[in-house]
Structure formats: structure tokens, C-alpha cells
Amino acid sequence: MEHLDLNLIPYLVAMDEKRSVSRAARLLGVSQPRVSSALGRLREYFNDPLFVRTARGMQPTPRAEALVPAAREALERIQKGMVETQQFDPATTSDMFSIALSDVGEIVFLPRLLRAFAELAPGARLRSVSLPPSDIERGIEAGDVDLAVGYFPDLGGNNFFQKRLFTHRFICLMRSDHPLRSQKLTLERFMRCGHAVVRAEGRSQEVLENYLERKRIRRRAVLETSHFMSLPFILAKTDLIATVPHAIGYAYVAEHASIALAEPPFELPRFDLKQHWHRKFNNDPRVTWLRGLVSSLFNDEEDEWPK
């Protein structure tokens, strides 16, 4: 077998199907001399004419009749293994899709993603994971995590691709009957209030903290917590305020009548939310579908949170 050129197998099958050098050449999209050359090499290897000219055209010899079924099966298996595996149908898949999200990211992205999955990929499953940055990098590289969606500034370098979705900003939250409530806080009111400060694994809060440090703005941090989820319950029963990404702020106000929004007294920095994936899976059909779905749901045009 080490002397058999496997590239000759399609020529053997084409000759059997067309029983003509010229027609086999058209089927394969090559020249007639190329088919004749391939047929000559096959005859030499098998020490048999394989196809002989008769009144009914080129007819296979018994040796060819024995070879063709195996050759045809080999081609079909190659096509099934190398071509069909590149196809992906979301409507029939039962795959688990894993996305790295912060707790803010879950609130922002998961509801719309789940609705889209129910419509487009009803048999698929979705898993949200919250990992330290170094573990996210390893997970995406290993294929344990399909996408990282949100603010992940550490995912850079040549091995990672990224695509911007939309831009986020910060907004302040307080209880709706707060004594200092207003549509936009003054600097004096911002500094007078006690603050609930979130120290979560997500990186977006670092943008806020770094800005305040550069500007030497020292708010009175009465509470530090690692969770966003408890904020509306805490703020509703205290005079504390919190500065959070604006999407989560609007989500809380929509669900909690006791919470109100207020613009901060200064122009806080904005940050881009992106999706990240490893170059190893750039052409993987299932990850390509997932990236396309995320891009279609979350972009500047579809941004559902007021600017």
C-alpha cells in the first residue's frame, strides 16, 4: 500500500461511472491526458488493464469490478469524515455551549441569548461560567469555554480574536425616596453620600476605580461587597448609593420600583463589551454560529439600554 498513490482513487471511480476517459475528465474537472496518465499508473500498480475498449465503450475488467466498490466506499468515508463534520445545524444540535460571563454579564446577555436559543437551537444547552482571567484564557484555548463575552482586557495576543459588540458606561443607583435624589448628582452630593462599592471578579469596575483614583476622588465607601445581586435590596433600605454599569442599573430599575437612577456628576469613562475566542476554533462551525448569534443580538443598533 505504501506505493499506491491514494490521489488516484477518484480517477478509478470516475472511470467506472462514465466508462469514458473524456467524460471522466469532465466529471473530475481535469484534462483528458491527466485521466489517461492516472489510468496508466493504476494499470501499472495493479498489473491489470482495469478498463478495456469494447463496442460498448470502456468496460471494467474483473479486477476493476473487485476494486471499485472499495474505492467508492473509501471516497464516501473521506467525504463523510472530512466534509460533513464541518456542517452544523443549530436546529438539531444537542451541544452544550459554554460562555464566560461575569455576574453583570449574565444579567445583560443571558435573557436574550436564552430566548434566541429556544427559537433557533431548542435542543442545545447553555452554560455560563465565571472564572479568573487566567482560567478563562486556558479554558478558551482548551475548548472548555466557547466564548468570553463582556469586558476581558487580558484576552489579547495573536492567539485570541475579538469583536466589539457595544459600549457601556456607568450610572448611579439610589432608593427612589432618597433625600438627595435627583436626575444628576452634584459633586457635593456624590461626596456626601455613603457608597456601596462592588469588588467583583468582573473587570468593568476596575475602569471606574482607576478613574476615581486618577482624579483623586475619594468617595465614602460605607460598604464593600463582591456581589451585584444584593445591591437593589441594600440600596432600597439605606441611604447608600452605588455606581454600576448602566445596563445593570436599568435592569434593576425595571424590576425594583424602590430603586432610581441618577447620572454621576462627572463624565466617567466608557468601555467596550466584546466577544473573544481562540484562533484554534475560528473556523469551527458551531463556534462560528454562536459568534454570529451573539453579534446579531448585541450591537450598537440592538442596544436596548438608553444612551
Secondary structure, DSSP 8 states (H G I E B T S, - for coil): -TT--GGGHHHHHHHHHHSSHHHHHHHHTS-HHHHHHHHHHHHHHHTS--EEEETTEEEE-HHHHHHHHHHHHHHHHHHHHHTGGG---TTT---EEEEE--HHHHHHHHHHHHHHHHHH-TT-EEEEE---HHHHHHHHHHTS-SEEEE--TT--STTEEEEEEEEE-EEEEEETT-TT--SB--HHHHHHSEEEEE--SSSHHHHHHHHHHHTT---EEEEEES-STTHHHHHHTSS-BEEEEHHHHHHHHHH-TTEEEEB-SS----EEEEEEEEGGGTT-HHHHHHHHHHHHHSSTTT--S--
